[in-house]
């Protein structure tokens, strides 16, 4: 029978406690949200919502085509210009998603004969970019510049190291300055996914590369998503103008994909301008993360110390992690639940988002619920 193997796979997932299901949420929910990636609480901010609505009224519901045909509007170019300026780079290119931006950056910068050195803890989008790239990929130990240096040693030809700036599972940060130094010793480029750094780290939320002092360097390329701190949707690649020009001509997820919807571009631009006016939002998100971690560990829970706005709490097993998250929802708290294969170390955990707009009372409530529902 066609696709009969799917039933076998479904049964294996069920036995392992790894079945995933969709849970449609209403527009208004009484749940306290610590599951989304809305780090700065901007997704529903009136200025961001109006930015989306204004763009939709002006440009319509969709981009109408690929960026190279009809999908580039004046709004897209304004967003690219302001995003590059804010983060400290020469140029930027907007994509329909952060996933597409990562695929573009890795595949277009790893031609035949090149070497891609990839951190073992990288996000799936970077991993898929390595799989699709025409170069050879070597996976190295997590957050280890010496391992990167060793992998690059002796390679002749183009080379690039690829890493998250803040890893999405535990929220730990990569040693960016040391990675950049290791790459420069071997004439290699550095591609960084700053999805979880933009809006949280750096001066006023300008990102982890800005905080590390490598933003705008000619051998550094950074990808970001517009769907986390900026409360919208889409992604972008930031870097030297000649690299961005190369992506326009060589990145398949740019050339053959429909452009980002104007409403999403308008929302992201409004959020970016709001963050520039209110830089304290970034510091507040980091403060909330530290507070969450301190309270969780004081309650006897095994929480990983956050380097940005992600706080994870270890669970005994995949099944217990699912039940723990469900019990939290029943008690009025929405939390993320990460299980294999989404976690590189095989350890299931609850994943909490430290939003800048959380009050002290809400943090206390979240910790209480997590503690009371622990397996």
Backbone torsions as a table, in degrees:
resi	resn	phi	psi	omega
1	UNK	NA	135.9	178.2
2	UNK	-58.1	134.6	178.7
3	UNK	62.5	20.0	178.4
4	UNK	-60.4	-29.3	-179.8
5	UNK	-64.1	-20.2	-179.9
6	UNK	-62.8	-38.2	-179.9
7	UNK	-63.3	-38.5	178.1
8	UNK	-65.0	-43.0	178.4
9	UNK	-63.7	-39.9	179.7
10	UNK	-63.0	-40.0	179.6
11	UNK	-67.4	-39.3	177.4
12	UNK	-63.1	-41.0	177.5
13	UNK	-64.3	-40.4	-179.5
14	UNK	-62.7	-43.8	-178.9
15	UNK	-65.1	-33.0	-178.5
16	UNK	-86.4	-3.0	-178.8
17	UNK	71.4	31.8	-174.3
18	UNK	-116.0	18.5	178.8
19	UNK	-72.4	131.6	178.8
20	UNK	-108.3	140.6	179.9
21	UNK	-133.3	156.0	176.8
22	UNK	-91.0	139.6	178.3
23	UNK	-126.8	90.3	179.5
24	UNK	-59.3	133.2	-180.0
25	UNK	-106.2	146.9	176.3
26	UNK	-74.8	168.7	179.3
27	UNK	-63.6	-36.5	177.4
28	UNK	-118.6	127.9	-179.3
29	UNK	-132.9	143.2	178.2
30	UNK	-79.5	-6.1	-176.9
31	UNK	-69.4	140.7	170.7
32	UNK	-78.4	121.9	-170.4
33	UNK	-92.1	108.8	169.3
34	UNK	-122.2	23.5	-177.4
35	UNK	-110.1	-29.6	-176.3
36	UNK	-76.7	172.1	177.0
37	UNK	-101.6	23.8	-179.2
38	UNK	-80.2	67.2	-169.8
39	UNK	-55.9	-37.4	-175.2
40	UNK	-100.6	3.2	179.8
41	UNK	66.5	35.2	-174.5
42	UNK	-102.0	-9.9	-174.6
43	UNK	-59.0	-32.9	180.0
44	UNK	-110.8	10.4	179.1
45	UNK	-63.0	135.8	-176.7
46	UNK	-53.9	-38.1	-179.2
47	UNK	-68.9	-36.1	-180.0
48	UNK	-71.9	-43.1	177.9
49	UNK	-62.7	-42.1	178.8
50	UNK	-67.2	-34.4	176.0
51	UNK	-60.8	-40.6	177.3
52	UNK	-67.1	-45.5	-178.1
53	UNK	-65.0	-42.0	179.5
54	UNK	-62.7	-41.3	179.3
55	UNK	-66.9	-39.8	179.0
56	UNK	-65.5	-39.3	178.4
57	UNK	-65.4	-36.0	-176.6
58	UNK	-80.9	-40.7	-169.7
59	UNK	-112.6	-10.0	-179.6
60	UNK	95.7	-177.2	-173.1
61	UNK	-77.0	-22.0	-177.1
62	UNK	-141.5	169.4	-179.4
63	UNK	-77.7	-16.5	174.1
64	UNK	76.1	-4.2	179.1
65	UNK	176.4	-179.1	177.4
66	UNK	-67.9	161.4	-177.2
67	UNK	-60.0	-30.8	-177.1
68	UNK	-84.4	-5.6	179.0
69	UNK	-110.2	-85.0	-179.9
70	UNK	-120.9	1.1	-170.8
71	UNK	-85.5	3.5	176.2
72	UNK	-105.0	119.5	177.5
73	UNK	-109.7	171.5	175.4
74	UNK	-60.9	-27.3	179.0
75	UNK	-67.6	-41.5	178.4
76	UNK	-61.1	-45.4	-177.7
77	UNK	-68.8	-34.0	176.0
78	UNK	-65.5	-42.4	178.7
79	UNK	-62.7	-43.6	179.6
80	UNK	-62.5	-43.7	-179.0
81	UNK	-64.2	-47.3	-176.5
82	UNK	-72.4	-32.6	178.3
83	UNK	-68.3	-42.8	177.8
84	UNK	-63.0	-44.7	179.6
85	UNK	-61.9	-43.4	-177.0
86	UNK	-63.8	-42.0	-175.3
87	UNK	-87.5	-9.3	176.2
88	UNK	89.6	29.8	-179.9
89	UNK	-117.3	162.7	-176.6
90	UNK	-72.5	-36.8	-175.0
91	UNK	-152.3	165.5	178.6
92	UNK	-145.5	157.2	177.4
93	UNK	-138.7	124.5	-175.8
94	UNK	-91.2	138.0	179.5
95	UNK	-120.1	171.1	-178.3
96	UNK	-73.6	-17.2	177.0
97	UNK	-159.2	161.9	173.9
98	UNK	-65.1	-33.3	177.5
99	UNK	-61.0	-46.7	179.5
100	UNK	-64.2	-35.6	178.9
101	UNK	-64.9	-41.5	178.9
102	UNK	-67.2	-43.1	176.7
103	UNK	-58.4	-42.2	-179.0
104	UNK	-63.8	-49.3	-175.5
105	UNK	-62.2	-44.8	-176.4
106	UNK	-72.8	-48.6	-175.7
107	UNK	-67.2	-39.1	-177.0
108	UNK	-74.9	-19.6	-178.1
109	UNK	-106.5	12.1	178.8
110	UNK	-132.1	74.1	-178.8
111	UNK	-74.9	179.2	175.6
112	UNK	-52.3	135.9	177.7
113	UNK	87.1	-3.2	-178.9
114	UNK	-90.7	165.4	176.1
115	UNK	-118.7	130.4	175.2
116	UNK	-111.3	120.7	178.9
117	UNK	-103.7	115.1	-170.7
118	UNK	-117.6	130.7	176.8
119	UNK	-63.8	138.9	-177.5
120	UNK	-63.1	-20.0	-178.4
121	UNK	-99.7	12.4	-175.1
122	UNK	-64.0	155.5	177.7
123	UNK	-65.3	155.3	-178.0
124	UNK	-56.8	-33.5	-178.9
125	UNK	-67.2	-36.4	174.7
126	UNK	-69.7	-40.1	178.1
127	UNK	-61.3	-44.2	179.1
128	UNK	-66.3	-34.6	175.0
129	UNK	-61.4	-40.8	177.4
130	UNK	-64.4	-39.4	-179.8
131	UNK	-65.4	-34.7	-178.1
132	UNK	-85.9	-18.4	-178.3
133	UNK	-67.0	152.9	-179.2
134	UNK	-87.2	-6.2	175.4
135	UNK	-84.1	-179.6	177.9
136	UNK	-95.1	134.1	-179.0
137	UNK	-104.1	135.3	172.7
138	UNK	-123.7	120.0	179.6
139	UNK	-86.6	132.8	-177.5
140	UNK	-122.0	167.7	-177.5
141	UNK	-57.5	149.8	-175.6
142	UNK	-64.6	128.0	174.8
143	UNK	54.9	47.6	-174.7
144	UNK	-129.2	92.5	179.4
145	UNK	-59.3	-33.6	178.8
146	UNK	-65.7	-34.8	176.9
147	UNK	-66.6	-37.5	175.7
148	UNK	-63.9	-45.2	179.7
149	UNK	-59.4	-43.6	-179.5
150	UNK	-65.4	-40.2	179.9
151	UNK	-65.2	-36.6	-178.2
152	UNK	-78.2	-23.2	-174.8
153	UNK	-61.8	125.0	176.9
154	UNK	88.8	-9.8	179.2
155	UNK	-75.9	135.0	175.9
156	UNK	-111.5	130.8	-177.6
157	UNK	115.5	-179.4	-179.2
158	UNK	-60.4	146.4	178.8
159	UNK	-150.2	149.9	178.7
160	UNK	-148.9	138.6	172.4
161	UNK	-100.2	142.2	-174.1
162	UNK	-126.6	129.7	-179.1
163	UNK	-156.3	148.3	163.8
164	UNK	-66.9	153.2	170.2
165	UNK	-85.9	-41.5	173.6
166	UNK	-127.0	122.4	-174.2
167	UNK	-80.2	137.3	-166.3
168	UNK	-74.2	-19.0	-175.9
169	UNK	-81.3	-55.8	-177.6
170	UNK	-105.7	-9.1	179.5
171	UNK	77.1	18.5	177.8
172	UNK	-83.2	149.6	-173.9
173	UNK	-100.3	148.5	176.4
174	UNK	-81.7	150.1	177.0
175	UNK	-80.2	82.1	-168.1
176	UNK	-63.9	-45.2	-178.7
177	UNK	-61.2	-41.4	179.3
178	UNK	-68.5	-37.0	176.4
179	UNK	-63.7	-44.2	179.3
180	UNK	-61.4	-40.5	179.2
181	UNK	-64.2	-42.9	179.5
182	UNK	-62.3	-39.9	179.5
183	UNK	-66.7	-42.3	-177.0
184	UNK	-66.4	-31.8	177.5
185	UNK	-60.4	-24.1	-176.4
186	UNK	-118.4	11.9	178.9
187	UNK	65.3	28.5	-179.0
188	UNK	-98.7	154.8	174.1
189	UNK	-86.6	165.8	179.2
190	UNK	-129.3	121.5	177.5
191	UNK	-111.1	123.0	-175.0
192	UNK	-122.2	131.9	174.9
193	UNK	-94.5	108.4	-175.9
194	UNK	-103.0	32.5	-178.9
195	UNK	-55.2	-39.6	-175.8
196	UNK	-101.1	6.7	177.3
197	UNK	-105.1	-38.1	179.1
198	UNK	-58.1	130.1	179.1
199	UNK	87.7	-9.2	-178.4
200	UNK	-122.0	-46.4	-177.0
201	UNK	-103.1	164.8	-179.8
202	UNK	81.0	167.6	-179.5
203	UNK	-59.4	113.5	179.4
204	UNK	64.6	20.9	178.6
205	UNK	87.5	22.0	-177.6
206	UNK	-74.9	-2.4	172.4
207	UNK	109.5	163.5	-178.2
208	UNK	-65.1	-40.2	177.1
209	UNK	-61.4	-36.4	177.3
210	UNK	-64.4	-42.5	179.6
211	UNK	-64.2	-32.4	-178.6
212	UNK	-84.8	-5.3	178.7
213	UNK	78.3	20.1	-179.5
214	UNK	-115.3	2.6	178.4
215	UNK	-63.5	133.1	177.9
216	UNK	87.1	-4.0	177.5
217	UNK	-66.6	146.8	-172.1
218	UNK	-69.6	-16.7	-179.4
219	UNK	-107.8	14.5	-178.7
220	UNK	-118.3	129.3	175.7
221	UNK	-122.9	135.5	-175.8
222	UNK	-126.2	137.2	171.8
223	UNK	-108.2	148.2	177.0
224	UNK	-137.2	161.9	170.7
225	UNK	-112.3	148.8	176.9
226	UNK	-94.5	1.3	-170.8
227	UNK	-98.2	0.8	-179.5
228	UNK	-109.0	-94.2	-176.9
229	UNK	-61.7	-29.8	-178.3
230	UNK	-89.0	-0.1	170.0
231	UNK	63.2	20.7	-177.3
232	UNK	-121.0	-134.4	178.4
233	UNK	-152.9	151.2	-179.8
234	UNK	117.9	-179.4	179.3
235	UNK	-149.8	176.2	179.6
236	UNK	-155.6	154.0	171.2
237	UNK	-113.3	132.9	-179.5
238	UNK	-117.9	140.8	178.6
239	UNK	171.5	-166.8	177.2
240	UNK	-60.5	148.3	-177.4
241	UNK	-58.1	-36.3	-178.5
242	UNK	-69.2	-31.0	175.0
243	UNK	-69.7	-44.1	178.7
244	UNK	-62.7	-40.8	176.1
245	UNK	-61.1	-37.2	177.0
246	UNK	-64.4	-41.4	179.5
247	UNK	-62.9	-39.7	178.3
248	UNK	-57.4	-33.8	-175.9
249	UNK	-97.0	-15.7	-171.8
250	UNK	-127.7	-18.1	-174.8
251	UNK	-83.3	114.8	-174.6
252	UNK	-66.4	-33.8	179.5
253	UNK	-74.9	-6.5	170.7
254	UNK	-96.5	-47.5	-174.3
255	UNK	-67.0	-40.0	-170.2
256	UNK	-106.8	7.6	-179.4
257	UNK	-108.1	146.2	174.3
258	UNK	-64.1	141.7	-178.7
259	UNK	-62.9	159.8	177.5
260	UNK	-58.0	136.2	179.8
261	UNK	-58.6	137.7	-178.8
262	UNK	-54.6	-36.5	179.9
263	UNK	-60.6	-40.9	178.9
264	UNK	-67.7	-40.2	177.6
265	UNK	-63.8	-41.5	179.4
266	UNK	-65.3	-40.0	178.1
267	UNK	-65.6	-43.7	-179.0
268	UNK	-64.1	-40.4	179.6
269	UNK	-65.7	-40.9	177.7
270	UNK	-63.6	-40.8	179.4
271	UNK	-66.4	-40.2	179.6
272	UNK	-62.4	-43.0	179.2
273	UNK	-67.2	-35.1	177.3
274	UNK	-65.7	-41.8	178.8
275	UNK	-63.8	-37.8	177.4
276	UNK	-62.1	-36.7	179.4
277	UNK	-77.5	-28.6	-175.2
278	UNK	-126.3	67.1	-175.8
279	UNK	-64.5	-17.1	-179.8
280	UNK	-65.4	-16.4	178.2
281	UNK	-60.6	-38.3	-179.0
282	UNK	-63.1	-48.7	-179.9
283	UNK	-62.9	-35.3	-179.7
284	UNK	-66.4	-39.6	178.5
285	UNK	-60.5	-44.7	178.5
286	UNK	-65.5	-37.1	178.7
287	UNK	-64.3	-42.5	178.8
288	UNK	-62.9	-40.3	179.0
289	UNK	-61.0	-45.0	179.6
290	UNK	-64.4	-38.4	179.1
291	UNK	-65.5	-44.4	178.1
292	UNK	-58.4	-48.2	-178.3
293	UNK	-60.9	-44.4	-178.7
294	UNK	-62.5	-43.1	-178.5
295	UNK	-70.1	-39.2	-179.7
296	UNK	-65.7	-44.5	179.6
297	UNK	-68.3	-34.9	177.0
298	UNK	-64.5	-27.3	178.7
299	UNK	-85.1	3.6	176.6
300	UNK	88.0	12.4	179.7
301	UNK	-92.4	151.0	-179.6
302	UNK	-89.4	91.1	-178.5
303	UNK	-110.7	143.3	-180.0
304	UNK	-87.0	133.1	-179.4
305	UNK	-62.3	125.3	-175.0
306	UNK	-83.5	141.5	172.3
307	UNK	-97.7	-11.6	178.5
308	UNK	-141.4	-115.1	-175.5
309	UNK	-120.7	11.3	177.6
310	UNK	-102.4	129.0	177.3
311	UNK	-124.9	122.6	179.3
312	UNK	-112.8	147.4	179.8
313	UNK	-124.7	121.8	-175.2
314	UNK	-67.9	143.2	176.8
315	UNK	-118.1	153.7	-176.4
316	UNK	-66.9	-31.2	-176.0
317	UNK	-160.3	165.3	176.5
318	UNK	-58.5	-44.1	-178.9
319	UNK	-62.8	-41.4	-179.5
320	UNK	-71.9	-30.7	176.0
321	UNK	-64.9	-42.8	178.8
322	UNK	-63.5	-44.9	-179.6
323	UNK	-66.2	-38.4	179.0
324	UNK	-61.7	-46.9	178.9
325	UNK	-62.8	-39.8	178.9
326	UNK	-65.6	-40.7	178.4
327	UNK	-65.4	-34.9	176.1
328	UNK	-63.2	-43.8	178.6
329	UNK	-61.2	-42.0	178.8
330	UNK	-60.2	-32.9	-179.9
331	UNK	-87.8	5.0	174.3
332	UNK	96.8	14.1	-177.4
333	UNK	-124.8	127.7	177.1
334	UNK	-99.4	121.5	179.0
335	UNK	-129.8	157.2	175.2
336	UNK	-80.1	155.8	179.4
337	UNK	-133.2	110.7	-178.5
338	UNK	-105.9	127.6	179.1
339	UNK	-135.4	166.0	173.3
340	UNK	-56.7	142.7	5.9
341	UNK	-91.3	13.8	-178.3
342	UNK	-74.9	-15.0	-178.9
343	UNK	-111.9	125.9	-174.7
344	UNK	-68.5	-23.5	-177.5
345	UNK	-96.3	1.0	178.2
346	UNK	77.5	2.8	-178.6
347	UNK	-96.6	121.7	179.2
348	UNK	-76.4	152.3	179.8
349	UNK	-159.6	160.2	166.5
350	UNK	-84.0	141.1	179.4
351	UNK	-119.3	122.0	-174.9
352	UNK	-110.5	140.5	176.5
353	UNK	-102.2	122.6	178.8
354	UNK	-88.5	94.1	-177.7
355	UNK	-82.6	144.6	-178.2
356	UNK	-65.5	-23.3	-175.6
357	UNK	-95.0	10.1	176.9
358	UNK	-77.5	136.0	177.6
359	UNK	-87.2	166.4	177.0
360	UNK	-59.8	-39.0	179.2
361	UNK	-65.5	-37.5	179.6
362	UNK	-69.9	-37.1	176.4
363	UNK	-63.4	-45.1	179.1
364	UNK	-61.2	-41.5	179.5
365	UNK	-64.4	-43.3	-179.1
366	UNK	-61.2	-46.1	-179.5
367	UNK	-63.8	-39.3	179.6
368	UNK	-62.9	-45.1	-179.3
369	UNK	-64.0	-45.0	-179.5
370	UNK	-61.5	-41.4	178.9
371	UNK	-67.0	-40.2	-177.4
372	UNK	-72.6	-24.5	-177.0
373	UNK	-101.8	1.6	-176.7
374	UNK	-56.9	142.6	-179.5
375	UNK	-61.6	NA	NA
